[in-house]
């Protein structure tokens, strides 16, 4: 299911949802991509200073991908 992500917090919310859907805790999710469980938790809480490479590692571990597209205009709604 596609979700609109508009901030670090909303990205964290979607990562949390995906992790829980896979039945993983922070330790298990982090160990699949060599991240500390505290880092996983920090990303899920919307830490604004997280390196993009770290986010991509976690997305890959959860079988997620990021899609960049133009923002929909009000006319499209």
PDB file of N, H, CA, C and O in Angstrom:
ATOM      1  N   UNK A   1       0.842  -1.168   0.000  1.00  0.00           N
ATOM      2  CA  UNK A   1       0.000   0.000   0.000  1.00  0.00           C
ATOM      3  C   UNK A   1       0.893   1.239   0.000  1.00  0.00           C
ATOM      4  O   UNK A   1       1.833   1.329   0.789  1.00  0.00           O
ATOM      5  N   UNK A   2       0.608   2.169  -0.862  1.00  0.00           N
ATOM      6  H   UNK A   2      -0.156   2.096  -1.503  1.00  0.00           H
ATOM      7  CA  UNK A   2       1.374   3.396  -0.988  1.00  0.00           C
ATOM      8  C   UNK A   2       0.932   4.405   0.059  1.00  0.00           C
ATOM      9  O   UNK A   2      -0.261   4.577   0.309  1.00  0.00           O
ATOM     10  N   UNK A   3       1.916   5.074   0.675  1.00  0.00           N
ATOM     11  H   UNK A   3       2.885   4.934   0.472  1.00  0.00           H
ATOM     12  CA  UNK A   3       1.617   6.070   1.696  1.00  0.00           C
ATOM     13  C   UNK A   3       2.359   7.360   1.386  1.00  0.00           C
ATOM     14  O   UNK A   3       3.512   7.328   0.957  1.00  0.00           O
ATOM     15  N   UNK A   4       1.708   8.484   1.599  1.00  0.00           N
ATOM     16  H   UNK A   4       0.770   8.510   1.947  1.00  0.00           H
ATOM     17  CA  UNK A   4       2.326   9.781   1.430  1.00  0.00           C
ATOM     18  C   UNK A   4       3.171  10.081   2.656  1.00  0.00           C
ATOM     19  O   UNK A   4       2.689  10.011   3.787  1.00  0.00           O
ATOM     20  N   UNK A   5       4.433  10.416   2.425  1.00  0.00           N
ATOM     21  H   UNK A   5       4.824  10.473   1.507  1.00  0.00           H
ATOM     22  CA  UNK A   5       5.350  10.780   3.501  1.00  0.00           C
ATOM     23  C   UNK A   5       5.747  12.227   3.282  1.00  0.00           C
ATOM     24  O   UNK A   5       6.237  12.580   2.209  1.00  0.00           O
ATOM     25  N   UNK A   6       5.544  13.057   4.273  1.00  0.00           N
ATOM     26  H   UNK A   6       5.146  12.770   5.144  1.00  0.00           H
ATOM     27  CA  UNK A   6       5.775  14.496   4.128  1.00  0.00           C
ATOM     28  C   UNK A   6       6.712  15.061   5.185  1.00  0.00           C
ATOM     29  O   UNK A   6       6.977  16.263   5.192  1.00  0.00           O
ATOM     30  N   UNK A   7       7.218  14.214   6.077  1.00  0.00           N
ATOM     31  H   UNK A   7       7.002  13.237   6.071  1.00  0.00           H
ATOM     32  CA  UNK A   7       8.133  14.671   7.125  1.00  0.00           C
ATOM     33  C   UNK A   7       8.897  13.471   7.681  1.00  0.00           C
ATOM     34  O   UNK A   7       8.569  12.320   7.396  1.00  0.00           O
ATOM     35  N   UNK A   8       9.921  13.768   8.478  1.00  0.00           N
ATOM     36  H   UNK A   8      10.188  14.703   8.709  1.00  0.00           H
ATOM     37  CA  UNK A   8      10.674  12.693   9.133  1.00  0.00           C
ATOM     38  C   UNK A   8       9.762  11.886  10.044  1.00  0.00           C
ATOM     39  O   UNK A   8       9.911  10.670  10.155  1.00  0.00           O
ATOM     40  N   UNK A   9       8.825  12.551  10.692  1.00  0.00           N
ATOM     41  H   UNK A   9       8.704  13.540  10.601  1.00  0.00           H
ATOM     42  CA  UNK A   9       7.892  11.870  11.592  1.00  0.00           C
ATOM     43  C   UNK A   9       6.969  10.927  10.818  1.00  0.00           C
ATOM     44  O   UNK A   9       6.745   9.796  11.250  1.00  0.00           O
ATOM     45  N   UNK A  10       6.432  11.373   9.687  1.00  0.00           N
ATOM     46  H   UNK A  10       6.614  12.292   9.336  1.00  0.00           H
ATOM     47  CA  UNK A  10       5.535  10.493   8.916  1.00  0.00           C
ATOM     48  C   UNK A  10       6.311   9.333   8.296  1.00  0.00           C
ATOM     49  O   UNK A  10       5.771   8.236   8.149  1.00  0.00           O
ATOM     50  N   UNK A  11       7.579   9.567   7.929  1.00  0.00           N
ATOM     51  H   UNK A  11       8.018  10.458   8.048  1.00  0.00           H
ATOM     52  CA  UNK A  11       8.411   8.468   7.446  1.00  0.00           C
ATOM     53  C   UNK A  11       8.607   7.446   8.566  1.00  0.00           C
ATOM     54  O   UNK A  11       8.505   6.240   8.343  1.00  0.00           O
ATOM     55  N   UNK A  12       8.888   7.938   9.757  1.00  0.00           N
ATOM     56  H   UNK A  12       8.971   8.918   9.938  1.00  0.00           H
ATOM     57  CA  UNK A  12       9.052   7.050  10.906  1.00  0.00           C
ATOM     58  C   UNK A  12       7.805   6.242  11.197  1.00  0.00           C
ATOM     59  O   UNK A  12       7.891   5.062  11.534  1.00  0.00           O
ATOM     60  N   UNK A  13       6.653   6.865  11.070  1.00  0.00           N
ATOM     61  H   UNK A  13       6.584   7.825  10.796  1.00  0.00           H
ATOM     62  CA  UNK A  13       5.380   6.175  11.300  1.00  0.00           C
ATOM     63  C   UNK A  13       5.199   5.034  10.303  1.00  0.00           C
ATOM     64  O   UNK A  13       4.758   3.946  10.675  1.00  0.00           O
ATOM     65  N   UNK A  14       5.537   5.278   9.047  1.00  0.00           N
ATOM     66  H   UNK A  14       5.895   6.162   8.745  1.00  0.00           H
ATOM     67  CA  UNK A  14       5.390   4.240   8.023  1.00  0.00           C
ATOM     68  C   UNK A  14       6.407   3.122   8.205  1.00  0.00           C
ATOM     69  O   UNK A  14       6.099   1.957   7.953  1.00  0.00           O
ATOM     70  N   UNK A  15       7.604   3.464   8.636  1.00  0.00           N
ATOM     71  H   UNK A  15       7.853   4.410   8.841  1.00  0.00           H
ATOM     72  CA  UNK A  15       8.605   2.434   8.910  1.00  0.00           C
ATOM     73  C   UNK A  15       8.150   1.571  10.085  1.00  0.00           C
ATOM     74  O   UNK A  15       8.298   0.349  10.054  1.00  0.00           O
ATOM     75  N   UNK A  16       7.600   2.203  11.114  1.00  0.00           N
ATOM     76  H   UNK A  16       7.481   3.196  11.139  1.00  0.00           H
ATOM     77  CA  UNK A  16       7.065   1.457  12.264  1.00  0.00           C
ATOM     78  C   UNK A  16       5.981   0.490  11.819  1.00  0.00           C
ATOM     79  O   UNK A  16       5.974  -0.676  12.212  1.00  0.00           O
ATOM     80  N   UNK A  17       5.060   0.987  10.990  1.00  0.00           N
ATOM     81  H   UNK A  17       5.066   1.935  10.670  1.00  0.00           H
ATOM     82  CA  UNK A  17       3.953   0.156  10.501  1.00  0.00           C
ATOM     83  C   UNK A  17       4.494  -1.060   9.745  1.00  0.00           C
ATOM     84  O   UNK A  17       4.031  -2.182   9.949  1.00  0.00           O
ATOM     85  N   UNK A  18       5.475  -0.826   8.872  1.00  0.00           N
ATOM     86  H   UNK A  18       5.851   0.086   8.707  1.00  0.00           H
ATOM     87  CA  UNK A  18       6.037  -1.922   8.074  1.00  0.00           C
ATOM     88  C   UNK A  18       6.786  -2.920   8.956  1.00  0.00           C
ATOM     89  O   UNK A  18       6.682  -4.131   8.757  1.00  0.00           O
ATOM     90  N   UNK A  19       7.534  -2.414   9.923  1.00  0.00           N
ATOM     91  H   UNK A  19       7.619  -1.431  10.084  1.00  0.00           H
ATOM     92  CA  UNK A  19       8.286  -3.304  10.821  1.00  0.00           C
ATOM     93  C   UNK A  19       7.333  -4.190  11.603  1.00  0.00           C
ATOM     94  O   UNK A  19       7.545  -5.398  11.703  1.00  0.00           O
ATOM     95  N   UNK A  20       6.285  -3.597  12.157  1.00  0.00           N
ATOM     96  H   UNK A  20       6.113  -2.615  12.075  1.00  0.00           H
ATOM     97  CA  UNK A  20       5.318  -4.369  12.943  1.00  0.00           C
ATOM     98  C   UNK A  20       4.554  -5.359  12.071  1.00  0.00           C
ATOM     99  O   UNK A  20       4.233  -6.459  12.521  1.00  0.00           O
ATOM    100  N   UNK A  21       4.260  -4.982  10.828  1.00  0.00           N
ATOM    101  H   UNK A  21       4.520  -4.088  10.462  1.00  0.00           H
ATOM    102  CA  UNK A  21       3.562  -5.888   9.911  1.00  0.00           C
ATOM    103  C   UNK A  21       4.400  -7.130   9.632  1.00  0.00           C
ATOM    104  O   UNK A  21       3.862  -8.206   9.372  1.00  0.00           O
ATOM    105  N   UNK A  22       5.715  -6.975   9.686  1.00  0.00           N
ATOM    106  H   UNK A  22       6.153  -6.101   9.897  1.00  0.00           H
ATOM    107  CA  UNK A  22       6.615  -8.118   9.482  1.00  0.00           C
ATOM    108  C   UNK A  22       6.872  -8.869  10.781  1.00  0.00           C
ATOM    109  O   UNK A  22       7.573  -9.881  10.783  1.00  0.00           O
ATOM    110  N   UNK A  23       6.317  -8.387  11.877  1.00  0.00           N
ATOM    111  H   UNK A  23       5.748  -7.565  11.875  1.00  0.00           H
ATOM    112  CA  UNK A  23       6.478  -9.055  13.162  1.00  0.00           C
ATOM    113  C   UNK A  23       7.873  -8.906  13.754  1.00  0.00           C
ATOM    114  O   UNK A  23       8.331  -9.776  14.494  1.00  0.00           O
ATOM    115  N   UNK A  24       8.547  -7.812  13.433  1.00  0.00           N
ATOM    116  H   UNK A  24       8.175  -7.105  12.832  1.00  0.00           H
ATOM    117  CA  UNK A  24       9.913  -7.592  13.906  1.00  0.00           C
ATOM    118  C   UNK A  24       9.943  -6.573  15.041  1.00  0.00           C
ATOM    119  O   UNK A  24       9.164  -5.620  15.052  1.00  0.00           O
ATOM    120  N   UNK A  25      10.843  -6.781  15.988  1.00  0.00           N
ATOM    121  H   UNK A  25      11.476  -7.555  15.979  1.00  0.00           H
ATOM    122  CA  UNK A  25      11.083  -5.743  16.992  1.00  0.00           C
ATOM    123  C   UNK A  25      12.262  -4.903  16.503  1.00  0.00           C
ATOM    124  O   UNK A  25      12.828  -5.174  15.444  1.00  0.00           O
ATOM    125  N   UNK A  26      12.633  -3.873  17.288  1.00  0.00           N
ATOM    126  H   UNK A  26      12.174  -3.652  18.149  1.00  0.00           H
ATOM    127  CA  UNK A  26      13.722  -2.985  16.864  1.00  0.00           C
ATOM    128  C   UNK A  26      15.039  -3.739  16.679  1.00  0.00           C
ATOM    129  O   UNK A  26      15.781  -3.471  15.734  1.00  0.00           O
ATOM    130  N   UNK A  27      15.322  -4.662  17.562  1.00  0.00           N
ATOM    131  H   UNK A  27      14.719  -4.879  18.330  1.00  0.00           H
ATOM    132  CA  UNK A  27      16.566  -5.431  17.476  1.00  0.00           C
ATOM    133  C   UNK A  27      16.596  -6.260  16.198  1.00  0.00           C
ATOM    134  O   UNK A  27      17.593  -6.253  15.476  1.00  0.00           O
ATOM    135  N   UNK A  28      15.509  -6.974  15.917  1.00  0.00           N
ATOM    136  H   UNK A  28      14.699  -6.980  16.504  1.00  0.00           H
ATOM    137  CA  UNK A  28      15.453  -7.835  14.734  1.00  0.00           C
ATOM    138  C   UNK A  28      15.554  -7.018  13.443  1.00  0.00           C
ATOM    139  O   UNK A  28      16.270  -7.401  12.517  1.00  0.00           O
ATOM    140  N   UNK A  29      14.838  -5.898  13.385  1.00  0.00           N
ATOM    141  H   UNK A  29      14.257  -5.588  14.137  1.00  0.00           H
ATOM    142  CA  UNK A  29      14.893  -5.053  12.186  1.00  0.00           C
ATOM    143  C   UNK A  29      16.296  -4.489  11.994  1.00  0.00           C
ATOM    144  O   UNK A  29      16.813  -4.463  10.878  1.00  0.00           O
ATOM    145  N   UNK A  30      16.904  -4.041  13.079  1.00  0.00           N
ATOM    146  H   UNK A  30      16.483  -4.062  13.986  1.00  0.00           H
ATOM    147  CA  UNK A  30      18.243  -3.486  12.993  1.00  0.00           C
ATOM    148  C   UNK A  30      19.292  -4.512  12.623  1.00  0.00           C
ATOM    149  O   UNK A  30      20.223  -4.213  11.876  1.00  0.00           O
ATOM    150  N   UNK A  31      19.148  -5.712  13.137  1.00  0.00           N
ATOM    151  H   UNK A  31      18.391  -5.955  13.744  1.00  0.00           H
ATOM    152  CA  UNK A  31      20.167  -6.733  12.870  1.00  0.00           C
ATOM    153  C   UNK A  31      20.173  -7.153  11.404  1.00  0.00           C
ATOM    154  O   UNK A  31      21.210  -7.593  10.906  1.00  0.00           O
ATOM    155  N   UNK A  32      19.059  -7.034  10.704  1.00  0.00           N
ATOM    156  H   UNK A  32      18.217  -6.677  11.108  1.00  0.00           H
ATOM    157  CA  UNK A  32      19.026  -7.411   9.284  1.00  0.00           C
ATOM    158  C   UNK A  32      19.803  -6.431   8.417  1.00  0.00           C
ATOM    159  O   UNK A  32      20.191  -6.768   7.298  1.00  0.00           O
ATOM    160  N   UNK A  33      20.037  -5.211   8.927  1.00  0.00           N
ATOM    161  H   UNK A  33      19.722  -4.938   9.836  1.00  0.00           H
ATOM    162  CA  UNK A  33      20.779  -4.224   8.131  1.00  0.00           C
ATOM    163  C   UNK A  33      21.924  -3.601   8.932  1.00  0.00           C
ATOM    164  O   UNK A  33      22.424  -2.530   8.588  1.00  0.00           O
ATOM    165  N   UNK A  34      22.332  -4.286  10.003  1.00  0.00           N
ATOM    166  H   UNK A  34      21.925  -5.156  10.282  1.00  0.00           H
ATOM    167  CA  UNK A  34      23.457  -3.875  10.833  1.00  0.00           C
ATOM    168  C   UNK A  34      23.273  -2.482  11.435  1.00  0.00           C
ATOM    169  O   UNK A  34      24.189  -1.659  11.428  1.00  0.00           O
ATOM    170  N   UNK A  35      22.063  -2.236  11.959  1.00  0.00           N
ATOM    171  H   UNK A  35      21.319  -2.904  11.964  1.00  0.00           H
ATOM    172  CA  UNK A  35      21.782  -0.997  12.669  1.00  0.00           C
ATOM    173  C   UNK A  35      21.490  -1.306  14.131  1.00  0.00           C
ATOM    174  O   UNK A  35      20.891  -2.332  14.454  1.00  0.00           O
ATOM    175  N   UNK A  36      21.912  -0.424  14.990  1.00  0.00           N
ATOM    176  H   UNK A  36      22.398   0.409  14.728  1.00  0.00           H
ATOM    177  CA  UNK A  36      21.613  -0.537  16.407  1.00  0.00           C
ATOM    178  C   UNK A  36      20.100  -0.387  16.609  1.00  0.00           C
ATOM    179  O   UNK A  36      19.475   0.426  15.928  1.00  0.00           O
ATOM    180  N   UNK A  37      19.504  -1.146  17.520  1.00  0.00           N
ATOM    181  H   UNK A  37      20.012  -1.806  18.073  1.00  0.00           H
ATOM    182  CA  UNK A  37      18.065  -1.011  17.773  1.00  0.00           C
ATOM    183  C   UNK A  37      17.666   0.415  18.163  1.00  0.00           C
ATOM    184  O   UNK A  37      16.558   0.857  17.859  1.00  0.00           O
ATOM    185  N   UNK A  38      18.566   1.129  18.834  1.00  0.00           N
ATOM    186  H   UNK A  38      19.466   0.770  19.081  1.00  0.00           H
ATOM    187  CA  UNK A  38      18.273   2.521  19.195  1.00  0.00           C
ATOM    188  C   UNK A  38      18.192   3.418  17.961  1.00  0.00           C
ATOM    189  O   UNK A  38      17.433   4.386  17.940  1.00  0.00           O
ATOM    190  N   UNK A  39      18.974   3.094  16.941  1.00  0.00           N
ATOM    191  H   UNK A  39      19.591   2.307  16.958  1.00  0.00           H
ATOM    192  CA  UNK A  39      18.912   3.847  15.685  1.00  0.00           C
ATOM    193  C   UNK A  39      17.575   3.606  14.996  1.00  0.00           C
ATOM    194  O   UNK A  39      16.956   4.540  14.486  1.00  0.00           O
ATOM    195  N   UNK A  40      17.133   2.359  14.980  1.00  0.00           N
ATOM    196  H   UNK A  40      17.635   1.600  15.394  1.00  0.00           H
ATOM    197  CA  UNK A  40      15.822   2.032  14.396  1.00  0.00           C
ATOM    198  C   UNK A  40      14.731   2.813  15.125  1.00  0.00           C
ATOM    199  O   UNK A  40      13.857   3.407  14.494  1.00  0.00           O
ATOM    200  N   UNK A  41      14.787   2.806  16.435  1.00  0.00           N
ATOM    201  H   UNK A  41      15.497   2.323  16.948  1.00  0.00           H
ATOM    202  CA  UNK A  41      13.800   3.536  17.239  1.00  0.00           C
ATOM    203  C   UNK A  41      13.854   5.025  16.937  1.00  0.00           C
ATOM    204  O   UNK A  41      12.813   5.668  16.803  1.00  0.00           O
ATOM    205  N   UNK A  42      15.037   5.569  16.831  1.00  0.00           N
ATOM    206  H   UNK A  42      15.883   5.046  16.940  1.00  0.00           H
ATOM    207  CA  UNK A  42      15.209   6.990  16.549  1.00  0.00           C
ATOM    208  C   UNK A  42      14.604   7.371  15.196  1.00  0.00           C
ATOM    209  O   UNK A  42      13.938   8.399  15.074  1.00  0.00           O
ATOM    210  N   UNK A  43      14.840   6.543  14.193  1.00  0.00           N
ATOM    211  H   UNK A  43      15.381   5.708  14.292  1.00  0.00           H
ATOM    212  CA  UNK A  43      14.253   6.798  12.871  1.00  0.00           C
ATOM    213  C   UNK A  43      12.734   6.762  12.963  1.00  0.00           C
ATOM    214  O   UNK A  43      12.056   7.614  12.389  1.00  0.00           O
ATOM    215  N   UNK A  44      12.202   5.790  13.672  1.00  0.00           N
ATOM    216  H   UNK A  44      12.752   5.097  14.138  1.00  0.00           H
ATOM    217  CA  UNK A  44      10.753   5.661  13.803  1.00  0.00           C
ATOM    218  C   UNK A  44      10.136   6.844  14.541  1.00  0.00           C
ATOM    219  O   UNK A  44       8.971   7.175  14.320  1.00  0.00           O
ATOM    220  N   UNK A  45      10.902   7.475  15.406  1.00  0.00           N
ATOM    221  H   UNK A  45      11.848   7.206  15.586  1.00  0.00           H
ATOM    222  CA  UNK A  45      10.409   8.649  16.139  1.00  0.00           C
ATOM    223  C   UNK A  45      10.565   9.932  15.335  1.00  0.00           C
ATOM    224  O   UNK A  45      10.144  11.001  15.778  1.00  0.00           O
ATOM    225  N   UNK A  46      11.172   9.829  14.152  1.00  0.00           N
ATOM    226  H   UNK A  46      11.515   8.961  13.792  1.00  0.00           H
ATOM    227  CA  UNK A  46      11.279  10.992  13.266  1.00  0.00           C
ATOM    228  C   UNK A  46      12.510  11.834  13.480  1.00  0.00           C
ATOM    229  O   UNK A  46      12.474  13.042  13.247  1.00  0.00           O
ATOM    230  N   UNK A  47      13.611  11.228  13.921  1.00  0.00           N
ATOM    231  H   UNK A  47      13.640  10.247  14.111  1.00  0.00           H
ATOM    232  CA  UNK A  47      14.847  11.980  14.127  1.00  0.00           C
ATOM    233  C   UNK A  47      15.232  12.705  12.842  1.00  0.00           C
ATOM    234  O   UNK A  47      15.453  12.057  11.819  1.00  0.00           O
ATOM    235  N   UNK A  48      15.316  14.023  12.870  1.00  0.00           N
ATOM    236  H   UNK A  48      15.136  14.550  13.701  1.00  0.00           H
ATOM    237  CA  UNK A  48      15.553  14.781  11.641  1.00  0.00           C
ATOM    238  C   UNK A  48      16.975  14.719  11.109  1.00  0.00           C
ATOM    239  O   UNK A  48      17.199  15.052   9.946  1.00  0.00           O
ATOM    240  N   UNK A  49      17.936  14.308  11.912  1.00  0.00           N
ATOM    241  H   UNK A  49      17.754  14.037  12.857  1.00  0.00           H
ATOM    242  CA  UNK A  49      19.335  14.329  11.478  1.00  0.00           C
ATOM    243  C   UNK A  49      19.846  12.959  11.028  1.00  0.00           C
ATOM    244  O   UNK A  49      21.057  12.767  10.917  1.00  0.00           O
ATOM    245  N   UNK A  50      18.973  12.028  10.772  1.00  0.00           N
ATOM    246  H   UNK A  50      17.990  12.183  10.862  1.00  0.00           H
ATOM    247  CA  UNK A  50      19.393  10.688  10.347  1.00  0.00           C
ATOM    248  C   UNK A  50      19.973  10.742   8.945  1.00  0.00           C
ATOM    249  O   UNK A  50      19.414  11.384   8.055  1.00  0.00           O
ATOM    250  N   UNK A  51      21.095  10.065   8.753  1.00  0.00           N
ATOM    251  H   UNK A  51      21.549   9.544   9.475  1.00  0.00           H
ATOM    252  CA  UNK A  51      21.710  10.018   7.422  1.00  0.00           C
ATOM    253  C   UNK A  51      20.794   9.281   6.459  1.00  0.00           C
ATOM    254  O   UNK A  51      20.174   8.278   6.815  1.00  0.00           O
ATOM    255  N   UNK A  52      20.718   9.788   5.242  1.00  0.00           N
ATOM    256  H   UNK A  52      21.222  10.602   4.953  1.00  0.00           H
ATOM    257  CA  UNK A  52      19.853   9.174   4.237  1.00  0.00           C
ATOM    258  C   UNK A  52      20.298   7.746   3.933  1.00  0.00           C
ATOM    259  O   UNK A  52      19.460   6.894   3.639  1.00  0.00           O
ATOM    260  N   UNK A  53      21.599   7.470   3.999  1.00  0.00           N
ATOM    261  H   UNK A  53      22.280   8.162   4.237  1.00  0.00           H
ATOM    262  CA  UNK A  53      22.097   6.119   3.760  1.00  0.00           C
ATOM    263  C   UNK A  53      21.550   5.148   4.804  1.00  0.00           C
ATOM    264  O   UNK A  53      21.246   3.996   4.496  1.00  0.00           O
ATOM    265  N   UNK A  54      21.430   5.623   6.032  1.00  0.00           N
ATOM    266  H   UNK A  54      21.677   6.559   6.283  1.00  0.00           H
ATOM    267  CA  UNK A  54      20.890   4.792   7.114  1.00  0.00           C
ATOM    268  C   UNK A  54      19.422   4.488   6.871  1.00  0.00           C
ATOM    269  O   UNK A  54      18.969   3.362   7.077  1.00  0.00           O
ATOM    270  N   UNK A  55      18.691   5.485   6.437  1.00  0.00           N
ATOM    271  H   UNK A  55      19.058   6.400   6.270  1.00  0.00           H
ATOM    272  CA  UNK A  55      17.266   5.287   6.140  1.00  0.00           C
ATOM    273  C   UNK A  55      17.106   4.284   4.995  1.00  0.00           C
ATOM    274  O   UNK A  55      16.253   3.399   5.060  1.00  0.00           O
ATOM    275  N   UNK A  56      17.914   4.419   3.961  1.00  0.00           N
ATOM    276  H   UNK A  56      18.607   5.138   3.909  1.00  0.00           H
ATOM    277  CA  UNK A  56      17.833   3.482   2.834  1.00  0.00           C
ATOM    278  C   UNK A  56      18.163   2.060   3.267  1.00  0.00           C
ATOM    279  O   UNK A  56      17.548   1.115   2.774  1.00  0.00           O
ATOM    280  N   UNK A  57      19.115   1.885   4.170  1.00  0.00           N
ATOM    281  H   UNK A  57      19.615   2.653   4.571  1.00  0.00           H
ATOM    282  CA  UNK A  57      19.435   0.540   4.666  1.00  0.00           C
ATOM    283  C   UNK A  57      18.233  -0.066   5.378  1.00  0.00           C
ATOM    284  O   UNK A  57      17.915  -1.238   5.177  1.00  0.00           O
ATOM    285  N   UNK A  58      17.566   0.730   6.209  1.00  0.00           N
ATOM    286  H   UNK A  58      17.825   1.682   6.373  1.00  0.00           H
ATOM    287  CA  UNK A  58      16.403   0.215   6.935  1.00  0.00           C
ATOM    288  C   UNK A  58      15.240  -0.048   5.983  1.00  0.00           C
ATOM    289  O   UNK A  58      14.548  -1.056   6.122  1.00  0.00           O
ATOM    290  N   UNK A  59      15.016   0.838   5.022  1.00  0.00           N
ATOM    291  H   UNK A  59      15.578   1.658   4.908  1.00  0.00           H
ATOM    292  CA  UNK A  59      13.952   0.604   4.036  1.00  0.00           C
ATOM    293  C   UNK A  59      14.194  -0.704   3.282  1.00  0.00           C
ATOM    294  O   UNK A  59      13.268  -1.490   3.083  1.00  0.00           O
ATOM    295  N   UNK A  60      15.431  -0.930   2.867  1.00  0.00           N
ATOM    296  H   UNK A  60      16.183  -0.291   3.029  1.00  0.00           H
ATOM    297  CA  UNK A  60      15.758  -2.167   2.143  1.00  0.00           C
ATOM    298  C   UNK A  60      15.529  -3.387   3.024  1.00  0.00           C
ATOM    299  O   UNK A  60      15.029  -4.408   2.551  1.00  0.00           O
ATOM    300  N   UNK A  61      15.888  -3.292   4.294  1.00  0.00           N
ATOM    301  H   UNK A  61      16.294  -2.463   4.678  1.00  0.00           H
ATOM    302  CA  UNK A  61      15.707  -4.425   5.209  1.00  0.00           C
ATOM    303  C   UNK A  61      14.231  -4.757   5.398  1.00  0.00           C
ATOM    304  O   UNK A  61      13.882  -5.904   5.673  1.00  0.00           O
ATOM    305  N   UNK A  62      13.367  -3.758   5.251  1.00  0.00           N
ATOM    306  H   UNK A  62      13.651  -2.825   5.028  1.00  0.00           H
ATOM    307  CA  UNK A  62      11.925  -3.965   5.420  1.00  0.00           C
ATOM    308  C   UNK A  62      11.215  -4.160   4.075  1.00  0.00           C
ATOM    309  O   UNK A  62       9.986  -4.148   4.014  1.00  0.00           O
ATOM    310  N   UNK A  63      11.982  -4.337   3.012  1.00  0.00           N
ATOM    311  H   UNK A  63      12.981  -4.346   3.062  1.00  0.00           H
ATOM    312  CA  UNK A  63      11.433  -4.501   1.654  1.00  0.00           C
ATOM    313  C   UNK A  63      10.557  -3.329   1.251  1.00  0.00           C
ATOM    314  O   UNK A  63       9.483  -3.504   0.675  1.00  0.00           O
ATOM    315  N   UNK A  64      11.035  -2.126   1.564  1.00  0.00           N
ATOM    316  H   UNK A  64      11.908  -1.984   2.032  1.00  0.00           H
ATOM    317  CA  UNK A  64      10.334  -0.896   1.189  1.00  0.00           C
ATOM    318  C   UNK A  64      11.193  -0.140   0.187  1.00  0.00           C
ATOM    319  O   UNK A  64      12.403  -0.352   0.112  1.00  0.00           O
ATOM    320  N   UNK A  65      10.571   0.735  -0.576  1.00  0.00           N
ATOM    321  H   UNK A  65       9.588   0.908  -0.515  1.00  0.00           H
ATOM    322  CA  UNK A  65      11.308   1.592  -1.492  1.00  0.00           C
ATOM    323  C   UNK A  65      10.741   2.998  -1.426  1.00  0.00           C
ATOM    324  O   UNK A  65       9.580   3.204  -1.072  1.00  0.00           O
ATOM    325  N   UNK A  66      11.576   3.950  -1.773  1.00  0.00           N
ATOM    326  H   UNK A  66      12.519   3.782  -2.061  1.00  0.00           H
ATOM    327  CA  UNK A  66      11.156   5.343  -1.775  1.00  0.00           C
ATOM    328  C   UNK A  66      10.899   5.751  -3.213  1.00  0.00           C
ATOM    329  O   UNK A  66      11.694   5.443  -4.101  1.00  0.00           O
ATOM    330  N   UNK A  67       9.809   6.434  -3.445  1.00  0.00           N
ATOM    331  H   UNK A  67       9.164   6.685  -2.724  1.00  0.00           H
ATOM    332  CA  UNK A  67       9.451   6.915  -4.776  1.00  0.00           C
ATOM    333  C   UNK A  67       9.345   8.433  -4.699  1.00  0.00           C
ATOM    334  O   UNK A  67       8.668   8.976  -3.825  1.00  0.00           O
ATOM    335  N   UNK A  68      10.015   9.105  -5.617  1.00  0.00           N
ATOM    336  H   UNK A  68      10.564   8.664  -6.327  1.00  0.00           H
ATOM    337  CA  UNK A  68       9.950  10.562  -5.685  1.00  0.00           C
ATOM    338  C   UNK A  68       9.110  10.918  -6.900  1.00  0.00           C
ATOM    339  O   UNK A  68       9.355  10.427  -8.002  1.00  0.00           O
ATOM    340  N   UNK A  69       8.125  11.770  -6.694  1.00  0.00           N
ATOM    341  H   UNK A  69       7.926  12.169  -5.799  1.00  0.00           H
ATOM    342  CA  UNK A  69       7.263  12.185  -7.794  1.00  0.00           C
ATOM    343  C   UNK A  69       6.827  13.614  -7.557  1.00  0.00           C
ATOM    344  O   UNK A  69       6.902  14.107  -6.431  1.00  0.00           O
ATOM    345  N   UNK A  70       6.374  14.283  -8.598  1.00  0.00           N
ATOM    346  H   UNK A  70       6.313  13.883  -9.513  1.00  0.00           H
ATOM    347  CA  UNK A  70       5.903  15.660  -8.403  1.00  0.00           C
ATOM    348  C   UNK A  70       4.711  15.688  -7.444  1.00  0.00           C
ATOM    349  O   UNK A  70       3.886  14.775  -7.418  1.00  0.00           O
ATOM    350  N   UNK A  71       4.650  16.727  -6.685  1.00  0.00           N
ATOM    351  H   UNK A  71       5.320  17.469  -6.705  1.00  0.00           H
ATOM    352  CA  UNK A  71       3.540  16.912  -5.757  1.00  0.00           C
ATOM    353  C   UNK A  71       2.263  17.182  -6.561  1.00  0.00           C
ATOM    354  O   UNK A  71       2.284  17.933  -7.536  1.00  0.00           O
ATOM    355  N   UNK A  72       1.178  16.576  -6.151  1.00  0.00           N
ATOM    356  H   UNK A  72       1.161  15.966  -5.359  1.00  0.00           H
ATOM    357  CA  UNK A  72      -0.103  16.779  -6.838  1.00  0.00           C
ATOM    358  C   UNK A  72      -0.555  18.218  -6.645  1.00  0.00           C
ATOM    359  O   UNK A  72      -0.458  18.773  -5.550  1.00  0.00           O
ATOM    360  N   UNK A  73      -1.042  18.806  -7.710  1.00  0.00           N
ATOM    361  H   UNK A  73      -1.120  18.356  -8.599  1.00  0.00           H
ATOM    362  CA  UNK A  73      -1.559  20.173  -7.613  1.00  0.00           C
ATOM    363  C   UNK A  73      -2.988  20.142  -7.112  1.00  0.00           C
ATOM    364  O   UNK A  73      -3.638  19.098  -7.148  1.00  0.00           O
ATOM    365  N   UNK A  74      -3.472  21.255  -6.657  1.00  0.00           N
ATOM    366  H   UNK A  74      -2.944  22.104  -6.628  1.00  0.00           H
ATOM    367  CA  UNK A  74      -4.857  21.351  -6.165  1.00  0.00           C
ATOM    368  C   UNK A  74      -5.845  21.014  -7.266  1.00  0.00           C
ATOM    369  O   UNK A  74      -6.942  20.529  -6.990  1.00  0.00           O
ATOM    370  N   UNK A  75      -5.467  21.269  -8.516  1.00  0.00           N
ATOM    371  H   UNK A  75      -4.575  21.663  -8.740  1.00  0.00           H
ATOM    372  CA  UNK A  75      -6.338  20.962  -9.655  1.00  0.00           C
ATOM    373  C   UNK A  75      -6.516  19.469  -9.826  1.00  0.00           C
ATOM    374  O   UNK A  75      -7.541  19.020 -10.338  1.00  0.00           O
ATOM    375  N   UNK A  76      -5.503  18.676  -9.393  1.00  0.00           N
ATOM    376  H   UNK A  76      -4.670  19.042  -8.977  1.00  0.00           H
ATOM    377  CA  UNK A  76      -5.565  17.213  -9.517  1.00  0.00           C
ATOM    378  C   UNK A  76      -6.492  16.595  -8.491  1.00  0.00           C
ATOM    379  O   UNK A  76      -6.910  15.448  -8.648  1.00  0.00           O
ATOM    380  N   UNK A  77      -6.817  17.323  -7.460  1.00  0.00           N
ATOM    381  H   UNK A  77      -6.477  18.255  -7.332  1.00  0.00           H
ATOM    382  CA  UNK A  77      -7.616  16.754  -6.362  1.00  0.00           C
ATOM    383  C   UNK A  77      -9.084  16.783  -6.658  1.00  0.00           C
ATOM    384  O   UNK A  77      -9.888  16.342  -5.837  1.00  0.00           O
TER     385      UNK A  77
END
